[in-house]
Amino acid sequence: MEIVNTALCSYGLSGKIFHAPFIILHPGFELLGSWERSKKLIQNDYPNAKSYTSLETLLADEQVELVVVNTPTDTHYDYTKQALLADKHVIVEKAFTTTVAEAEELKELAQKKGNKLSVYQNRRWDSDFQTVKKIIKEGLLGDIVEAELHFERYKPTLSNRQHTEVPGPGAGIIKDLGPHIIDQALHLFGMPNAVFADMRITRQASQIDDYFESILYYDKLRVKLKASFLVREPVPSYIIHGTKGSFLKSRADAQEDKLRAGMKPNTADWYTEPESEYGLLHTEKDTKVIREKVKSSQGSYLGYYDAMYKSIVENQPIAVTAEDGINVMRIIEAAIESNNQQRVIAF
């Protein structure tokens, strides 16, 4: 089996939790190491891994074929550009960049160099989203007329991750939690005709927007997106209404919690949800009205890495393309403009 040698740009929370376990688990990848600035931690978990002292050292390693840019958002453009110029394939964490212009430039550079460039939208492989996607695809709700996607947490205190709390081009909840639900909405429904958004500060002492609500306008559909850090009792994270019925689903994927607890994604029940978190389907089927729980689909972030492997080795289509990342940035920029001007922004 052809091996894709991979290096991380950071071995903090993102590298340790969301990337390394799946790179190690997939037989087609080899984790060569990570750029580590002050703390040298990767060899505690992976003794054979290298600890690179700088990005230049990492990129100069001819063994490295794939670079994962999992650093703060405001570094994504610069580090990704350097990696592409060094003739590496690149996975970039969300948000892709800080502007549409940056994202478009990176896409053009990747095409020119003939390298793969993908945005790590791992939440497409959440069990809850996979369930929602399946219900819509099977037509159980008829034509969708209204959808709500929420990504809400209860975190009233500020994070110790300064890059997420200090004002800057990569800060704010719309570039933190926002890309997850924006990408999911676009994956389900495509690009809208227009966007409206409301953004504000709700936590005491916060310097950045920590609440946003947006409406995506389609010809016969409205999609509402909401993210907040002050939701102690969440509503269903997915509320889908169609001409035949409705589907309600919690955000119950447990992969992040299990990874944070130090568990490895190699158990048979890794991707399953408990029955208490099954979605509620209320619709018509075979001329009968039904109201029943729907078993959750399996989710796996390994699915992203498997798709990326096939793209690099077999030249199959990239699962999350640079264009996908650009479209998310288009929504973000339109939402910021809408909030500032307090009006609907048309594309």
Stockholm file with secondary structure:
# STOCKHOLM 1.0

chainA/1-347         MEIVNTALCSYGLSGKIFHAPFIILHPGFELLGSWERSKKLIQNDYPNAKSYTSLETLLADEQVELVVVNTPTDTHYDYTKQALLADKHVIVEKAFTTTVAEAEELKELAQKKGNKLSVYQNRRWDSDFQTVKKIIKEGLLGDIVEAELHFERYKPTLSNRQHTEVPGPGAGIIKDLGPHIIDQALHLFGMPNAVFADMRITRQASQIDDYFESILYYDKLRVKLKASFLVREPVPSYIIHGTKGSFLKSRADAQEDKLRAGMKPNTADWYTEPESEYGLLHTEKDTKVIREKVKSSQGSYLGYYDAMYKSIVENQPIAVTAEDGINVMRIIEAAIESNNQQRVIAF
#=GR chainA/1-347 SS CCCEEEEESCCSHIIIIIIHHHHHHSTTEEEEEEECSSCCCHHHHCTTCEEESSHHHHHHCTTCCEEEECSCGGGHHHHHHHHHHTTCEEEEESSCCSSHHHHHHHHHHHHHHTCCEEEECGGGGCHHHHHHHHHHHTTTTCSEEEEEEEEECBCCSCCSCHHHHSCSTTCSGGGTTHHHHHHHHHHHHCCCSEEEEEEECCSTTCCSCCEEEEEEECSSCEEEEEEESBCSSCCCSEEEEESSCEEEECCCCCHHHHHHTTCCSCSTTTTCCCGGGCEEEEEEETTEEEEEEECCCCCCTHHHHHHHHHHHHHCCCCSSBHHHHHHHHHHHHHHHHHHHHTSCEEC
#=GC SS_cons         CCCEEEEESCCSHIIIIIIHHHHHHSTTEEEEEEECSSCCCHHHHCTTCEEESSHHHHHHCTTCCEEEECSCGGGHHHHHHHHHHTTCEEEEESSCCSSHHHHHHHHHHHHHHTCCEEEECGGGGCHHHHHHHHHHHTTTTCSEEEEEEEEECBCCSCCSCHHHHSCSTTCSGGGTTHHHHHHHHHHHHCCCSEEEEEEECCSTTCCSCCEEEEEEECSSCEEEEEEESBCSSCCCSEEEEESSCEEEECCCCCHHHHHHTTCCSCSTTTTCCCGGGCEEEEEEETTEEEEEEECCCCCCTHHHHHHHHHHHHHCCCCSSBHHHHHHHHHHHHHHHHHHHHTSCEEC
//
